[in-house]
Amino acid sequence: MKRTVVLVEDHEIVREGIRTLIEAYSEFSVIGEAGDGIEAVRIVERLEPDIVLMDLSLPRMDGSLAIRDIKRRFPGIKILALTAHKREEMVRGALAAGADGFILKNTSAPVLMQAMETILRGETYICPEIPITLLGPGFGNNQQSVLDRLTERELQVIRLTAEGRGNKAIAHELCISVKTVEKHKANLTRKLELDSASDLLSFIREYGLFS
């Protein structure tokens, strides 16, 4: 049986190239694609693939937050972070968010297959180009960030806010009251150490939740 893959990459020509590489191997099948973080979460929710190839530099919601959202709801789905950069904060951020592996976009097809097979076995894969010293002494531990303190519902509120939805639209989407949305935003303000709920949009922009 083929293992199913969702491919997340905002550049269509790059996405097409990666899909061609993957489908040259009979073990894998690309069943869905997304061009931004919000779309990625929705497609994964609908298709529940075995593995997600996740670009980290995405519009609307960055890859690390999308990884965290997916892992919170579908911990069994394996996620391989894919990027053109190997900056320390990007590598550690992706792994702290829950990525099962990290590779660079200039990797070869055999290495990509090796990475996917490795994480499907439940192991972590870090491409050879990433020095282990870059990951710091905490690598392998459960690192926490401020976003780890958020509930699934709070992440949903953030995601919909990133789409530009107002409180009424968010309430309709989540089948809750406007008052409950306001309560969630108040909790977010406290947990994220913001001065007021109006600062939530600034937080979203800072974390790259939309372009």
C-alpha positions in Angstrom: 0.0 0.0 0.0 1.3 3.4 -0.9 2.0 5.9 1.8 0.1 9.2 1.3 1.7 12.6 1.2 0.4 16.2 1.4 2.8 18.7 -0.1 2.9 22.2 1.2 4.9 24.8 -0.8 3.9 28.3 -1.9 5.8 28.3 -5.2 3.9 26.2 -7.7 6.9 25.4 -9.9 8.8 24.1 -6.9 5.8 22.1 -5.8 5.5 20.5 -9.2 9.1 19.5 -9.1 8.9 17.9 -5.7 5.7 16.1 -6.6 7.4 14.6 -9.7 10.3 13.4 -7.6 8.0 11.8 -5.0 5.8 10.1 -7.6 8.8 8.6 -9.3 8.9 6.2 -6.3 6.1 3.6 -6.1 6.0 3.7 -2.3 4.5 7.2 -2.1 1.5 9.0 -3.6 0.8 12.8 -3.3 -2.9 13.1 -2.5 -3.1 16.8 -1.7 -1.2 20.1 -2.1 -1.4 23.5 -0.4 0.2 26.9 -1.1 -0.1 28.4 2.4 -0.2 27.4 6.0 -4.0 27.9 6.6 -4.8 25.9 3.5 -2.3 23.2 4.6 -4.1 22.7 7.9 -7.5 22.4 6.2 -6.3 19.9 3.6 -4.5 17.8 6.2 -7.7 17.8 8.3 -9.7 16.6 5.3 -7.3 14.0 3.9 -5.3 12.8 7.0 -2.2 11.7 5.0 0.6 9.6 6.4 3.2 12.4 5.9 3.3 16.1 5.3 6.1 17.9 3.5 5.9 21.4 5.0 7.7 24.4 3.6 8.5 26.8 6.5 8.3 30.2 4.7 4.6 30.3 3.8 2.0 33.1 3.4 -0.9 33.7 5.8 0.4 31.2 8.4 4.0 30.2 8.7 5.1 26.6 8.5 6.1 26.2 12.1 2.7 27.3 13.4 0.9 25.0 10.8 3.1 22.1 12.0 2.1 22.9 15.6 -1.6 23.1 14.7 -1.5 19.8 12.8 0.5 17.9 15.4 -1.9 19.1 18.2 -4.9 17.6 16.4 -3.2 14.7 14.5 -0.1 13.6 16.4 0.2 10.4 14.3 0.8 12.3 11.1 4.5 12.6 10.3 5.8 16.1 9.2 9.0 16.7 7.3 10.0 20.4 7.4 11.4 21.6 4.0 13.2 24.9 3.5 15.9 26.6 1.5 17.5 28.0 4.7 19.4 26.5 7.6 19.2 29.3 10.1 19.4 28.1 13.7 16.1 29.7 14.7 14.3 28.1 11.7 15.6 24.6 12.4 15.0 24.7 16.1 11.6 26.4 15.7 10.4 23.7 13.3 11.6 20.9 15.6 10.1 22.5 18.7 6.8 22.9 16.8 6.7 19.1 16.4 8.4 18.4 13.0 9.7 14.9 12.7 12.5 15.8 10.4 14.2 18.7 8.6 15.7 18.8 5.1 16.9 21.5 2.7 15.2 22.0 -0.7 18.4 21.3 -2.6 18.5 17.8 -1.3 18.5 14.8 -3.8 15.5 12.6 -4.4 17.1 9.5 -2.7 17.8 11.6 0.4 14.2 12.9 0.4 13.0 9.3 0.2 15.3 8.3 3.0 14.1 11.2 5.2 10.4 10.2 4.7 11.1 6.6 5.4 13.0 7.5 8.5 10.3 9.6 10.1 7.6 7.0 9.1 9.6 4.5 11.3 9.2 7.0 14.2 12.7 8.3 14.1 13.9 11.9 13.6 15.7 12.8 10.4 18.0 15.8 10.2 19.7 16.3 6.8 23.6 16.0 6.9 24.0 19.7 5.9 22.6 20.7 9.4 25.4 20.5 12.0 24.2 18.8 15.2 25.8 21.7 17.1 23.4 24.1 15.4 20.5 22.4 17.3 22.0 23.2 20.7 22.2 21.1 23.8 18.5 20.9 24.2 18.0 18.9 21.0 15.9 15.9 21.6 14.1 17.4 24.5 10.5 18.7 24.5 11.2 22.4 23.9 8.3 24.7 24.6 7.5 28.0 23.1 4.8 30.5 24.0 2.5 28.8 21.5 2.6 25.5 23.4 0.4 27.1 26.0 -2.5 27.6 23.7 -5.5 25.2 23.4 -6.8 23.8 20.1 -9.7 26.3 20.2 -7.3 29.2 20.8 -5.2 28.2 17.8 -8.4 28.0 15.8 -9.3 31.6 16.8 -5.8 32.7 15.9 -6.0 31.0 12.5 -9.3 32.6 11.7 -8.1 36.0 12.9 -5.1 35.6 10.5 -7.7 35.2 7.7 -9.1 38.6 8.6 -12.3 37.3 10.2 -14.1 39.4 12.8 -15.5 38.1 16.0 -18.9 37.5 14.5 -17.5 35.5 11.6 -15.3 33.5 13.9 -18.2 32.7 16.2 -20.2 31.5 13.1 -17.3 29.4 11.8 -16.7 27.7 15.2 -20.4 27.5 16.2 -19.8 29.4 19.4 -21.1 32.8 20.7 -19.4 36.1 20.1 -19.0 36.4 23.8 -17.0 33.1 23.8 -14.8 34.4 21.0 -14.1 37.5 23.1 -13.3 35.3 26.1 -10.8 33.3 24.0 -9.2 36.5 22.8 -8.9 37.7 26.4 -7.2 34.4 27.3 -4.9 34.7 24.3 -4.0 38.2 25.5 -3.1 36.9 28.9 -1.2 33.8 27.7 0.7 35.7 25.0 1.5 38.5 27.4 -0.1 41.2 25.3 -1.3 44.5 26.5 -4.8 44.1 25.0 -6.8 42.0 22.6 -6.2 44.5 19.9 -2.5 43.5 20.0 -3.4 40.1 18.7 -3.0 41.2 15.1 0.4 42.5 15.8 1.4 39.2 17.4 0.0 37.3 14.3 2.1 39.5 12.0 5.2 39.1 14.1 4.9 35.3 13.9 4.3 35.4 10.2 0.8 34.0 10.2 -0.1 35.9 7.1 1.8 37.8 4.5 
